[in-house]
Amino acid sequence: MKRSPMTLRGAELLRTELKQLKSEARPRVIRAIAEARAHGDLSENAEYHAAREQQGFIEGRIMEIESRLAAAEVIDVAQLAASDRVVFGATVELEDQDGGTVVSYQIVGEDEADIRAGRISIGSPIARALIAKLVGDVVEVAAPGRTLSYEIIAVRYT
């Protein structure tokens, strides 16, 4: 099984979702199926079919989360040796060499990525360009139609 990196925060979010699915969503849909069955003819019972569809979704999501957690290599970012080198889990502050704007990204696992929240996947082009670089280095990232240049101005492990 291929291990995939995940931050402690990402693993906790998945565990919380898994707990909610098993303790709340699954019992709720089982009750809904039982109620729909009590109404009689299942072939024309839309509530029964909707509840069964929702049950399939919930069970599929439970299996997916359990699989991801089993394959995860959970990394506690706070325990990483603080240095100026960019590694998985680091939050990197970058200055755009063209416009001078400053952006900040945390490098996270595939499942945790959310560009709007400033979390980029370890497999993204910008994260691949940043890994193993140091504060002060300038990295170039191929973007559609052009190349972007960023200077690493800070690396944090929080």
C-alpha positions as CSV (number, residue, x, y, z in Angstrom):
1,M,0.0,0.0,0.0
2,K,1.4,3.4,-1.0
3,R,1.7,5.7,2.0
4,S,0.5,9.3,1.5
5,P,1.5,12.2,3.6
6,M,-1.2,13.9,5.7
7,T,-0.9,16.6,8.3
8,L,-2.2,15.9,11.8
9,R,-4.9,18.5,11.2
10,G,-6.0,16.7,8.1
11,A,-6.1,13.3,9.8
12,E,-8.2,14.8,12.7
13,L,-10.7,16.3,10.2
14,L,-11.1,12.9,8.6
15,R,-11.5,11.1,11.9
16,T,-14.1,13.7,13.0
17,E,-16.0,13.1,9.7
18,L,-15.8,9.4,10.1
19,K,-17.1,9.5,13.7
20,Q,-20.0,11.7,12.5
21,L,-20.9,9.4,9.7
22,K,-20.8,6.3,11.9
23,S,-22.5,7.7,15.0
24,E,-25.1,10.1,13.4
25,A,-25.6,9.7,9.6
26,R,-25.5,5.9,9.4
27,P,-28.1,5.4,12.2
28,R,-30.3,8.2,10.8
29,V,-30.4,6.6,7.3
30,I,-31.1,3.2,8.8
31,R,-34.1,4.7,10.7
32,A,-35.3,6.3,7.5
33,I,-35.1,3.0,5.6
34,A,-37.1,1.2,8.4
35,E,-39.8,3.9,8.3
36,A,-40.0,3.8,4.6
37,R,-40.3,0.0,4.7
38,A,-43.2,0.3,7.2
39,H,-45.1,2.2,4.5
40,G,-45.5,-0.9,2.4
41,D,-44.8,-1.4,-1.3
42,L,-41.1,-0.7,-1.8
43,S,-41.3,-0.7,-5.6
44,E,-43.0,2.7,-5.7
45,N,-41.7,4.1,-2.5
46,A,-39.5,7.1,-3.3
47,E,-38.5,7.7,0.3
48,Y,-37.2,4.1,0.5
49,H,-35.1,4.5,-2.7
50,A,-33.8,7.9,-1.6
51,A,-32.8,6.5,1.8
52,R,-31.1,3.5,0.2
53,E,-29.2,5.8,-2.2
54,Q,-28.1,8.0,0.8
55,Q,-27.0,4.8,2.6
56,G,-24.8,3.8,-0.3
57,F,-23.2,7.2,-0.3
58,I,-22.6,7.1,3.4
59,E,-21.1,3.6,3.4
60,G,-18.9,4.5,0.4
61,R,-17.6,7.6,2.2
62,I,-16.9,5.6,5.3
63,M,-14.9,3.1,3.3
64,E,-13.0,5.9,1.5
65,I,-12.1,7.7,4.8
66,E,-11.0,4.4,6.4
67,S,-8.8,3.6,3.4
68,R,-7.2,7.1,3.4
69,L,-6.5,7.0,7.1
70,A,-5.0,3.5,6.8
71,A,-2.7,4.7,4.0
72,A,-1.8,8.0,5.7
73,E,1.6,8.9,7.0
74,V,0.5,11.5,9.5
75,I,3.0,14.2,10.1
76,D,2.7,16.6,13.0
77,V,4.0,19.9,11.6
78,A,4.6,21.4,15.0
79,Q,7.2,18.6,15.7
80,L,9.2,19.3,12.5
81,A,12.6,20.7,13.1
82,A,12.2,24.4,12.4
83,S,14.6,25.5,9.7
84,D,14.6,27.6,6.6
85,R,14.1,24.6,4.4
86,V,10.7,23.9,2.8
87,V,9.3,20.4,3.6
88,F,5.8,18.8,3.7
89,G,3.6,20.6,6.2
90,A,5.5,23.9,6.1
91,T,3.7,27.2,5.6
92,V,5.7,29.2,3.0
93,E,5.4,32.9,2.4
94,L,6.2,33.9,-1.2
95,E,6.8,37.2,-2.9
96,D,5.8,37.3,-6.6
97,Q,8.8,38.6,-8.5
98,D,6.7,40.3,-11.1
99,G,4.1,42.1,-9.0
100,G,5.5,42.1,-5.6
101,T,2.4,40.6,-4.0
102,V,3.0,38.3,-1.0
103,V,1.1,35.0,-0.8
104,S,1.2,32.2,1.8
105,Y,0.6,28.5,1.3
106,Q,0.8,25.4,3.5
107,I,1.9,22.3,1.7
108,V,-0.5,19.5,2.7
109,G,-1.6,16.1,1.5
110,E,-3.8,15.5,-1.6
111,D,-7.0,15.2,0.5
112,E,-6.4,18.4,2.5
113,A,-5.7,20.8,-0.4
114,D,-7.9,23.9,-0.5
115,I,-6.4,26.8,-2.5
116,R,-9.0,29.3,-1.0
117,A,-7.7,28.4,2.5
118,G,-4.1,28.7,1.4
119,R,-3.4,24.9,1.5
120,I,-1.8,23.4,-1.6
121,S,-1.3,19.7,-2.4
122,I,2.2,18.2,-2.2
123,G,1.7,17.1,-5.8
124,S,0.9,20.6,-7.2
125,P,3.4,22.2,-9.4
126,I,4.1,25.0,-7.0
127,A,4.6,22.7,-4.0
128,R,7.0,20.5,-6.1
129,A,9.0,23.6,-7.0
130,L,9.2,24.6,-3.4
131,I,10.2,21.3,-1.7
132,A,13.8,21.4,-0.3
133,K,14.3,25.1,-1.2
134,L,15.5,27.6,1.4
135,V,14.4,31.1,2.5
136,G,15.9,33.5,-0.1
137,D,15.7,31.1,-3.0
138,V,13.7,32.1,-6.1
139,V,11.6,29.3,-7.6
140,E,10.0,29.2,-11.0
141,V,6.6,27.6,-11.6
142,A,5.3,26.7,-15.0
143,A,1.7,28.1,-15.3
144,P,-0.5,28.1,-18.4
145,G,1.0,30.5,-20.9
146,R,3.8,31.7,-18.7
147,T,6.3,31.1,-15.9
148,L,5.8,32.5,-12.4
149,S,8.8,33.5,-10.2
150,Y,8.5,33.6,-6.4
151,E,11.1,34.4,-3.8
152,I,10.7,32.4,-0.5
153,I,10.6,35.0,2.2
154,A,9.6,32.9,5.2
155,V,9.0,29.2,6.2
156,R,6.9,28.4,9.3
157,Y,6.0,25.1,10.9
158,T,2.7,25.7,12.7
